Amino acid sequence: MRSRVIRAIAVTSILGAVVAGCGSGPSQVGSAVIVGDSSVGLSSVESQLGTLLASPRLTALMAQSGVTPDLVARELVSRAVLHDLIRAEAAETGLTVTDAQVDETIAADDRTTDDNQPAAATLESPIAQYGDPALRREAVRDDLLMVELGRRELDRLNVAVQVGQTSSEADAQAKARAALTGGPAADQFFGGPARAVPASQIVPGFAQAPPYAWSLLGTPQGGVIIVKPQQGDTTWTIAKVQSRTLADPPPPARGQDDGQSADQVDRTLLLTFGTHLLQPRAMATDIRINPRYGVWDPLSMGVLPADQVPGTILAPPAATP
């Protein structure tokens, strides 16, 4: 169970602020989040939060781990966004998950040993696991769809990323703009072109990677990421996705040193990978979060307080017809 608590903290640390908290959203009155043409009402989020906070198992975990109601509320809002994104992806690309797969995942996640501990690492976070049963099934289906998206692209995706660093925000912004357009100045800053690396080599080593590292796998080709200094540091990081290609059809089986196949990668890693593969869709979608929760963070693919967003993604210039 401790590993699930750690994952809950990791996921919900990308979230934050209480449902009954401060602030109001003049353009979002009555809505917790708007995603394209759909919205989720504040009353719906409050109802889900109330159900979760009434769960003795979840409240016990929250007390042990330090997860607070504000973090739970933000995961609910984040999940609402991801629900719309992954369902749109599935509808357009043919991703499917059966009821039997949902049943199997829930049964496995609920299975415990003699000392009432999980029999195996669970796919779900406790925040989904201990909620309303019908909503739980929807959350599990979403998770499994994102796992399948990650599985589908793991053996196909190759990315080349250029990375540079600077010590001031002004210079970071200038370098990022130069990186978007390319040219000698950008090449000099990055130190030359990057080598394309298969996702099958990257994802297995990303178990402890921060969200902005994962975002490099989902950012469109030509996009640039600006990462703010981490706590106690003064270094700004600028990264450009120099190339992002999908092999079609999937490449043949690889040798031992060429990365892992999707069947060998942990499902939780595939889930995170699949979540970040939704970045292009998220960038093209109007996502508006009620200010009482915070803002949508494209790097972590979740909701954060405005002062905790780790950076930004600059979309590549539109192609000339």
C-alpha positions as CSV (number, residue, x, y, z in Angstrom):
1,M,0.0,0.0,0.0
2,R,2.9,2.3,0.7
3,S,3.9,2.3,-3.0
4,R,0.3,3.3,-4.0
5,V,0.5,6.2,-1.4
6,I,3.7,7.4,-3.0
7,R,2.2,7.2,-6.4
8,A,-0.8,9.1,-5.1
9,I,1.4,11.8,-3.8
10,A,3.4,11.9,-7.0
11,V,0.2,12.3,-9.1
12,T,-1.6,14.6,-6.8
13,S,1.4,16.8,-6.3
14,I,0.7,17.8,-9.9
15,L,-2.6,19.0,-8.5
16,G,-3.7,21.3,-5.6
17,A,-6.3,23.7,-3.7
18,V,-9.5,22.9,-1.9
19,V,-12.9,22.7,-3.5
20,A,-14.3,25.1,-0.9
21,G,-11.2,27.2,-1.2
22,C,-10.6,30.8,-2.0
23,G,-11.2,32.7,-5.2
24,S,-13.9,32.7,-7.8
25,G,-13.8,32.4,-11.5
26,P,-16.0,35.1,-13.2
27,S,-15.8,33.3,-16.6
28,Q,-16.2,29.9,-15.0
29,V,-19.1,30.3,-12.7
30,G,-20.7,26.9,-12.0
31,S,-17.9,25.0,-13.9
32,A,-14.9,23.3,-12.4
33,V,-13.3,22.9,-15.8
34,I,-14.2,23.4,-19.5
35,V,-12.6,21.2,-22.1
36,G,-13.4,22.2,-25.6
37,D,-17.2,22.0,-25.9
38,S,-17.8,20.1,-22.6
39,S,-17.6,21.1,-19.0
40,V,-17.8,19.6,-15.5
41,G,-19.8,21.4,-12.9
42,L,-18.5,22.5,-9.5
43,S,-21.3,20.5,-7.9
44,S,-20.1,17.3,-9.6
45,V,-16.5,17.8,-8.3
46,E,-17.8,18.6,-4.8
47,S,-20.0,15.5,-4.8
48,Q,-17.1,13.3,-5.9
49,L,-14.8,14.8,-3.3
50,G,-17.4,14.2,-0.6
51,T,-17.7,10.6,-1.5
52,L,-13.9,10.2,-1.4
53,L,-13.5,12.0,1.9
54,A,-16.2,9.7,3.4
55,S,-14.1,6.6,2.6
56,P,-12.3,5.4,5.8
57,R,-9.6,3.7,3.7
58,L,-8.7,6.8,1.7
59,T,-8.8,9.1,4.7
60,A,-6.5,6.7,6.6
61,L,-4.1,6.8,3.7
62,M,-4.3,10.6,3.5
63,A,-3.5,10.9,7.2
64,Q,-0.5,8.6,6.8
65,S,0.9,10.3,3.6
66,G,0.0,13.9,4.1
67,V,-2.3,14.0,1.0
68,T,-4.9,16.7,1.7
69,P,-8.4,17.4,0.3
70,D,-7.1,20.1,-1.9
71,L,-4.8,17.7,-3.7
72,V,-7.6,15.2,-4.1
73,A,-9.8,17.9,-5.6
74,R,-7.2,18.8,-8.2
75,E,-6.7,15.2,-9.3
76,L,-10.5,15.0,-9.8
77,V,-10.3,18.1,-12.1
78,S,-7.2,16.8,-13.9
79,R,-8.9,13.5,-14.4
80,A,-11.9,15.2,-16.0
81,V,-9.6,16.8,-18.5
82,L,-7.8,13.6,-19.3
83,H,-11.1,11.8,-19.6
84,D,-12.1,14.0,-22.5
85,L,-8.7,13.9,-24.2
86,I,-8.3,10.1,-24.1
87,R,-11.9,9.4,-25.2
88,A,-11.4,11.8,-28.2
89,E,-8.1,10.0,-29.0
90,A,-9.8,6.6,-28.7
91,A,-12.7,7.6,-30.9
92,E,-10.3,8.9,-33.7
93,T,-7.7,6.2,-33.6
94,G,-9.6,3.1,-32.6
95,L,-8.2,2.5,-29.2
96,T,-10.4,0.1,-27.3
97,V,-10.7,-1.5,-23.8
98,T,-13.1,-4.2,-23.0
99,D,-15.4,-4.5,-20.0
100,A,-13.5,-7.7,-19.1
101,Q,-10.2,-5.7,-18.9
102,V,-11.8,-3.2,-16.6
103,D,-13.2,-6.0,-14.4
104,E,-9.8,-7.7,-14.3
105,T,-8.0,-4.5,-13.3
106,I,-10.4,-3.7,-10.5
107,A,-10.3,-7.2,-9.2
108,A,-6.5,-7.3,-9.3
109,D,-6.2,-3.8,-7.6
110,D,-8.6,-5.0,-4.8
111,R,-6.9,-8.3,-4.2
112,T,-5.0,-8.3,-0.9
113,T,-2.7,-10.7,1.0
114,D,-3.3,-12.2,4.5
115,D,-2.1,-9.1,6.1
116,N,-4.5,-7.0,4.1
117,Q,-1.8,-5.5,1.9
118,P,-2.1,-5.3,-1.9
119,A,-1.2,-8.6,-3.5
120,A,0.5,-6.7,-6.3
121,A,1.2,-3.1,-7.4
122,T,-2.1,-1.5,-8.4
123,L,-2.7,0.5,-11.6
124,E,-5.1,2.9,-10.0
125,S,-4.4,5.7,-7.6
126,P,-6.4,5.4,-4.3
127,I,-8.2,8.6,-5.3
128,A,-9.8,6.6,-8.2
129,Q,-9.9,3.3,-6.3
130,Y,-12.0,4.5,-3.3
131,G,-14.5,6.7,-5.2
132,D,-18.0,6.1,-6.6
133,P,-18.0,2.6,-8.2
134,A,-19.4,3.8,-11.5
135,L,-17.0,6.6,-11.7
136,R,-14.2,4.2,-10.7
137,R,-15.0,2.1,-13.7
138,E,-14.8,5.1,-16.0
139,A,-11.4,6.1,-14.4
140,V,-10.0,2.6,-14.9
141,R,-11.2,2.5,-18.5
142,D,-9.4,5.9,-19.1
143,D,-6.2,4.6,-17.5
144,L,-6.3,1.4,-19.5
145,L,-6.9,3.4,-22.7
146,M,-3.8,5.6,-21.9
147,V,-1.8,2.4,-21.2
148,E,-2.9,1.1,-24.6
149,L,-1.9,4.4,-26.2
150,G,1.5,4.1,-24.6
151,R,1.8,0.5,-25.6
152,R,0.9,1.3,-29.2
153,E,3.5,4.1,-29.5
154,L,6.4,2.7,-27.5
155,D,7.9,0.6,-30.3
156,R,7.2,3.3,-32.9
157,L,8.2,6.6,-31.5
158,N,11.7,8.1,-31.9
159,V,12.6,11.5,-30.6
160,A,15.7,13.8,-30.8
161,V,15.9,16.5,-28.1
162,Q,18.3,19.4,-27.9
163,V,18.9,20.8,-24.4
164,G,20.6,23.9,-23.2
165,Q,20.7,25.9,-20.0
166,T,21.0,29.5,-18.9
167,S,20.9,31.4,-15.6
168,S,18.3,34.1,-16.2
169,E,14.6,34.1,-17.2
170,A,15.2,36.9,-19.8
171,D,17.9,34.9,-21.5
172,A,15.8,31.7,-21.3
173,Q,12.9,33.4,-23.1
174,A,15.3,34.8,-25.7
175,K,17.0,31.4,-26.3
176,A,13.6,29.7,-26.5
177,R,12.4,32.1,-29.2
178,A,15.6,31.6,-31.1
179,A,15.2,27.8,-30.8
180,L,11.7,28.0,-32.2
181,T,12.9,29.6,-35.4
182,G,16.2,27.7,-35.6
183,G,19.4,28.9,-37.2
184,P,23.0,29.4,-36.3
185,A,22.3,31.1,-32.9
186,A,20.1,28.2,-31.8
187,D,22.6,25.6,-33.1
188,Q,25.4,27.3,-31.1
189,F,23.3,27.4,-27.9
190,F,22.4,23.7,-28.2
191,G,25.8,22.6,-29.3
192,G,24.6,21.0,-32.5
193,P,21.9,18.4,-33.5
194,A,20.7,15.6,-31.3
195,R,20.5,11.9,-32.0
196,A,17.1,10.3,-32.3
197,V,16.4,7.8,-29.5
198,P,13.6,5.2,-29.4
199,A,10.9,5.7,-26.7
200,S,11.5,2.0,-25.9
201,Q,14.9,3.0,-24.6
202,I,13.7,6.1,-22.8
203,V,10.5,5.1,-21.0
204,P,11.9,2.2,-18.9
205,G,14.4,4.5,-17.3
206,F,11.9,7.3,-16.6
207,A,10.4,5.7,-13.4
208,Q,11.6,8.7,-11.3
209,A,11.6,11.3,-14.0
210,P,9.9,14.7,-13.3
211,P,6.8,15.7,-15.4
212,Y,8.8,18.1,-17.6
213,A,11.1,15.2,-18.7
214,W,8.1,13.1,-19.7
215,S,6.7,16.1,-21.6
216,L,9.6,15.8,-24.1
217,L,8.0,12.6,-25.4
218,G,4.7,14.3,-26.1
219,T,5.7,17.7,-27.4
220,P,5.2,18.1,-31.1
221,Q,8.2,18.3,-33.4
222,G,9.7,21.8,-33.4
223,G,8.1,22.6,-30.0
224,V,10.3,24.2,-27.3
225,I,10.0,23.7,-23.5
226,I,11.1,26.3,-20.9
227,V,11.7,24.8,-17.5
228,K,12.0,27.0,-14.5
229,P,14.7,26.5,-11.9
230,Q,14.0,23.8,-9.4
231,Q,13.9,24.6,-5.7
232,G,17.3,25.8,-4.5
233,D,18.6,26.2,-8.1
234,T,19.0,29.1,-10.5
235,T,19.3,27.2,-13.8
236,W,16.7,27.6,-16.5
237,T,16.5,24.7,-19.0
238,I,15.4,25.1,-22.6
239,A,14.7,21.9,-24.7
240,K,13.6,21.6,-28.3
241,V,12.1,18.5,-29.8
242,Q,14.3,18.6,-32.9
243,S,12.6,15.5,-34.5
244,R,9.7,13.3,-33.5
245,T,8.9,10.4,-35.8
246,L,6.7,7.3,-35.8
247,A,7.8,4.2,-37.5
248,D,5.1,2.7,-39.7
249,P,4.7,-0.2,-39.6
250,P,6.2,-1.0,-36.2
251,P,9.8,-2.0,-36.5
252,P,10.8,-5.7,-36.2
253,A,11.9,-7.2,-32.9
254,R,15.0,-5.5,-31.5
255,G,18.2,-6.8,-30.0
256,Q,19.0,-6.8,-26.4
257,D,20.5,-3.3,-26.3
258,D,17.8,-1.7,-28.4
259,G,15.3,-1.0,-25.7
260,Q,12.3,-2.9,-24.2
261,S,9.1,-4.0,-25.9
262,A,5.8,-2.7,-24.6
263,D,5.1,-6.1,-23.0
264,Q,8.2,-5.7,-20.8
265,V,7.5,-2.2,-19.5
266,D,5.6,-1.7,-16.3
267,R,2.0,-0.6,-16.9
268,T,2.3,2.5,-14.6
269,L,5.1,3.7,-16.9
270,L,3.0,3.0,-20.0
271,L,0.2,5.0,-18.2
272,T,2.4,8.0,-17.7
273,F,3.8,7.7,-21.2
274,G,0.3,7.5,-22.7
275,T,-0.8,10.5,-20.7
276,H,1.9,12.6,-22.2
277,L,1.2,11.4,-25.7
278,L,-2.0,13.3,-25.3
279,Q,0.0,16.6,-25.2
280,P,-0.6,17.6,-28.8
281,R,-4.3,17.1,-28.4
282,A,-4.3,19.1,-25.2
283,M,-2.4,21.9,-26.8
284,A,-5.0,22.1,-29.6
285,T,-7.9,22.1,-27.1
286,D,-9.4,25.0,-25.2
287,I,-8.8,23.9,-21.5
288,R,-10.0,26.3,-18.9
289,I,-9.7,25.5,-15.2
290,N,-11.8,27.4,-12.6
291,P,-9.2,29.6,-10.8
292,R,-10.1,28.2,-7.4
293,Y,-8.3,25.0,-8.5
294,G,-5.4,26.6,-10.4
295,V,-4.3,26.4,-14.0
296,W,-3.7,23.7,-16.5
297,D,-0.1,22.7,-16.7
298,P,0.9,21.3,-20.1
299,L,4.1,19.8,-18.8
300,S,2.6,17.7,-16.2
301,M,-0.7,17.2,-17.9
302,G,-2.5,18.2,-14.7
303,V,-3.7,21.1,-12.7
304,L,-1.3,23.2,-10.6
305,P,-1.5,26.4,-8.6
306,A,-0.3,29.2,-10.9
307,D,2.8,29.8,-8.9
308,Q,3.8,26.1,-9.1
309,V,3.7,25.6,-12.8
310,P,7.3,24.3,-13.7
311,G,7.5,25.8,-17.1
312,T,5.8,26.3,-20.5
313,I,5.6,24.7,-23.9
314,L,6.0,26.9,-27.0
315,A,4.2,25.4,-30.0
316,P,6.1,25.0,-33.2
317,P,5.5,27.6,-35.9
318,A,2.6,26.8,-38.2
319,A,3.7,25.1,-41.4
320,T,3.5,27.3,-44.5
321,P,0.9,26.0,-46.9
